[in-house]
Amino acid sequence: MENRKGRFSRRVIAFFWLLFFAIVIGVIIYLEQIEILYILATLALVALLLIVAFADLEKVGRETIENASE
């Protein structure tokens, strides 16, 4: 087995985040706070667009991806 520093793997942590956000969105929908949901969706979309805009995609190649996974 590989040596892990944390208790959970990255996949499990991502699953926990997904579960957390699904619960938050479900509660917002249940409480009929659609205005808050619109604001959160807009902010999330802006954050995603900023991440894509500032990503340095010119230097990403197949070799770089394969070396990063090791």
TORPA-4810 file (N, C-alpha, C, O; in nm, 3 decimals):
<nodes>
NODE_1_0.084_-0.118_0.000_0.000_0.000_0.000_0.088_0.124_0.000_0.200_0.123_0.052_M
NODE_2_0.037_0.228_-0.057_0.113_0.353_-0.059_0.097_0.427_0.073_-0.003_0.410_0.143_E
NODE_3_0.194_0.506_0.104_0.187_0.583_0.229_0.097_0.703_0.209_0.119_0.785_0.119_N
NODE_4_-0.004_0.713_0.292_-0.097_0.825_0.284_-0.078_0.914_0.405_-0.061_0.865_0.517_R
NODE_5_-0.079_1.044_0.382_-0.065_1.137_0.493_-0.199_1.159_0.562_-0.204_1.176_0.684_K
NODE_6_-0.305_1.159_0.484_-0.438_1.185_0.539_-0.513_1.058_0.568_-0.471_0.948_0.533_G
NODE_7_-0.625_1.077_0.631_-0.709_0.963_0.667_-0.793_0.915_0.548_-0.818_0.796_0.532_R
NODE_8_-0.836_1.013_0.466_-0.921_0.981_0.351_-0.846_1.011_0.222_-0.758_1.097_0.217_F
NODE_9_-0.884_0.938_0.117_-0.824_0.964_-0.014_-0.888_1.088_-0.075_-0.989_1.139_-0.026_S
NODE_10_-0.828_1.135_-0.182_-0.881_1.254_-0.249_-1.021_1.228_-0.305_-1.105_1.318_-0.306_R
NODE_11_-1.044_1.106_-0.350_-1.175_1.072_-0.406_-1.284_1.077_-0.299_-1.394_1.125_-0.326_R
NODE_12_-1.254_1.029_-0.181_-1.352_1.029_-0.072_-1.378_1.172_-0.025_-1.492_1.208_0.004_V
NODE_13_-1.273_1.252_-0.018_-1.291_1.392_0.020_-1.379_1.465_-0.082_-1.466_1.543_-0.044_I
NODE_14_-1.357_1.439_-0.210_-1.440_1.499_-0.315_-1.585_1.454_-0.301_-1.677_1.532_-0.322_A
NODE_15_-1.605_1.328_-0.265_-1.740_1.277_-0.244_-1.807_1.347_-0.126_-1.926_1.379_-0.132_F
NODE_16_-1.732_1.371_-0.019_-1.787_1.443_0.097_-1.828_1.585_0.059_-1.935_1.631_0.100_F
NODE_17_-1.745_1.654_-0.020_-1.781_1.788_-0.064_-1.908_1.785_-0.151_-1.996_1.870_-0.136_W
NODE_18_-1.915_1.688_-0.240_-2.033_1.675_-0.325_-2.158_1.650_-0.242_-2.263_1.709_-0.268_L
NODE_19_-2.148_1.564_-0.143_-2.260_1.536_-0.054_-2.300_1.660_0.025_-2.419_1.688_0.040_L
NODE_20_-2.202_1.733_0.074_-2.230_1.856_0.149_-2.307_1.957_0.064_-2.409_2.011_0.107_F
NODE_21_-2.257_1.981_-0.059_-2.324_2.079_-0.145_-2.462_2.030_-0.190_-2.552_2.111_-0.207_F
NODE_22_-2.479_1.901_-0.209_-2.610_1.848_-0.245_-2.710_1.870_-0.131_-2.826_1.903_-0.156_A
NODE_23_-2.665_1.852_-0.007_-2.753_1.874_0.108_-2.789_2.021_0.119_-2.905_2.056_0.143_I
NODE_24_-2.689_2.109_0.102_-2.715_2.254_0.111_-2.815_2.297_0.004_-2.909_2.372_0.033_V
NODE_25_-2.795_2.251_-0.119_-2.887_2.288_-0.227_-3.026_2.231_-0.202_-3.126_2.297_-0.227_I
NODE_26_-3.032_2.108_-0.151_-3.162_2.048_-0.118_-3.236_2.127_-0.012_-3.357_2.145_-0.022_G
NODE_27_-3.164_2.173_0.091_-3.227_2.253_0.196_-3.274_2.387_0.141_-3.383_2.433_0.177_V
NODE_28_-3.195_2.449_0.055_-3.235_2.577_-0.004_-3.361_2.559_-0.088_-3.451_2.642_-0.082_I
NODE_29_-3.368_2.453_-0.165_-3.488_2.427_-0.247_-3.607_2.397_-0.158_-3.718_2.445_-0.184_I
NODE_30_-3.587_2.318_-0.053_-3.696_2.283_0.038_-3.753_2.406_0.107_-3.874_2.418_0.125_Y
NODE_31_-3.665_2.499_0.145_-3.710_2.621_0.212_-3.757_2.728_0.114_-3.794_2.838_0.154_L
NODE_32_-3.756_2.694_-0.014_-3.803_2.782_-0.121_-3.728_2.914_-0.124_-3.788_3.020_-0.141_E
NODE_33_-3.597_2.906_-0.106_-3.510_3.024_-0.113_-3.438_3.024_-0.248_-3.315_3.016_-0.254_Q
NODE_34_-3.517_3.033_-0.353_-3.464_3.022_-0.488_-3.373_3.141_-0.521_-3.280_3.128_-0.601_I
NODE_35_-3.400_3.257_-0.461_-3.316_3.374_-0.487_-3.172_3.346_-0.444_-3.077_3.381_-0.514_E
NODE_36_-3.157_3.283_-0.328_-3.023_3.249_-0.279_-2.958_3.147_-0.372_-2.838_3.155_-0.399_I
NODE_37_-3.036_3.053_-0.422_-2.983_2.953_-0.515_-2.935_3.018_-0.644_-2.832_2.979_-0.698_L
NODE_38_-3.008_3.117_-0.696_-2.965_3.189_-0.814_-2.833_3.261_-0.791_-2.744_3.258_-0.876_Y
NODE_39_-2.820_3.324_-0.675_-2.696_3.396_-0.643_-2.579_3.299_-0.632_-2.472_3.325_-0.686_I
NODE_40_-2.599_3.186_-0.563_-2.493_3.087_-0.549_-2.453_3.027_-0.684_-2.335_3.005_-0.710_L
NODE_41_-2.551_3.001_-0.768_-2.522_2.945_-0.901_-2.444_3.046_-0.985_-2.352_3.008_-1.058_A
NODE_42_-2.480_3.173_-0.976_-2.408_3.276_-1.051_-2.264_3.289_-1.003_-2.172_3.299_-1.084_T
NODE_43_-2.245_3.289_-0.871_-2.109_3.298_-0.816_-2.025_3.176_-0.853_-1.907_3.190_-0.882_L
NODE_44_-2.085_3.059_-0.852_-2.013_2.937_-0.889_-1.973_2.942_-1.037_-1.862_2.900_-1.073_A
NODE_45_-2.061_2.991_-1.121_-2.030_3.001_-1.264_-1.919_3.102_-1.289_-1.831_3.078_-1.371_L
NODE_46_-1.923_3.214_-1.219_-1.817_3.314_-1.232_-1.683_3.256_-1.186_-1.581_3.278_-1.252_V
NODE_47_-1.683_3.183_-1.075_-1.560_3.121_-1.026_-1.505_3.021_-1.128_-1.385_3.018_-1.153_A
NODE_48_-1.592_2.941_-1.186_-1.548_2.844_-1.286_-1.491_2.913_-1.409_-1.389_2.870_-1.462_L
NODE_49_-1.555_3.019_-1.454_-1.504_3.093_-1.569_-1.369_3.159_-1.540_-1.283_3.164_-1.628_L
NODE_50_-1.351_3.209_-1.419_-1.222_3.268_-1.381_-1.112_3.163_-1.377_-0.999_3.189_-1.419_L
NODE_51_-1.143_3.045_-1.327_-1.045_2.937_-1.322_-1.003_2.898_-1.464_-0.884_2.879_-1.491_I
NODE_52_-1.099_2.886_-1.553_-1.068_2.850_-1.692_-0.992_2.964_-1.760_-0.902_2.939_-1.840_V
NODE_53_-1.029_3.089_-1.730_-0.964_3.203_-1.795_-0.818_3.214_-1.755_-0.734_3.248_-1.839_A
NODE_54_-0.785_3.185_-1.630_-0.648_3.200_-1.584_-0.566_3.071_-1.593_-0.449_3.069_-1.555_F
NODE_55_-0.627_2.965_-1.642_-0.553_2.839_-1.657_-0.452_2.853_-1.770_-0.483_2.909_-1.876_A
NODE_56_-0.332_2.803_-1.747_-0.228_2.808_-1.849_-0.234_2.680_-1.930_-0.165_2.582_-1.901_D
NODE_57_-0.318_2.681_-2.032_-0.342_2.560_-2.110_-0.239_2.537_-2.219_-0.236_2.429_-2.279_L
NODE_58_-0.156_2.636_-2.247_-0.055_2.618_-2.351_0.051_2.517_-2.310_0.103_2.444_-2.395_E
NODE_59_0.084_2.513_-2.182_0.192_2.426_-2.136_0.143_2.287_-2.097_0.223_2.204_-2.054_K
NODE_60_0.016_2.260_-2.112_-0.037_2.130_-2.075_-0.025_2.038_-2.196_-0.078_2.066_-2.304_V
NODE_61_0.044_1.928_-2.176_0.060_1.829_-2.281_0.041_1.691_-2.222_0.022_1.676_-2.101_G
NODE_62_0.045_1.593_-2.304_0.025_1.456_-2.257_0.135_1.414_-2.159_0.108_1.344_-2.062_R
NODE_63_0.258_1.457_-2.186_0.369_1.421_-2.098_0.351_1.484_-1.960_0.379_1.421_-1.858_E
NODE_64_0.305_1.608_-1.957_0.286_1.677_-1.830_0.180_1.609_-1.746_0.195_1.597_-1.624_T
NODE_65_0.073_1.566_-1.808_-0.036_1.501_-1.734_0.012_1.365_-1.681_-0.018_1.330_-1.567_I
NODE_66_0.084_1.290_-1.762_0.132_1.159_-1.719_0.234_1.170_-1.608_0.235_1.087_-1.517_E
NODE_67_0.320_1.272_-1.611_0.419_1.291_-1.504_0.354_1.337_-1.375_0.402_1.303_-1.267_N
NODE_68_0.247_1.412_-1.383_0.180_1.463_-1.264_0.107_1.351_-1.190_0.091_1.359_-1.068_A
NODE_69_0.064_1.249_-1.260_-0.010_1.141_-1.195_0.080_1.044_-1.121_0.031_0.963_-1.043_S
NODE_70_0.210_1.050_-1.144_0.303_0.957_-1.079_0.343_1.005_-0.943_0.420_0.938_-0.874_E
</nodes>
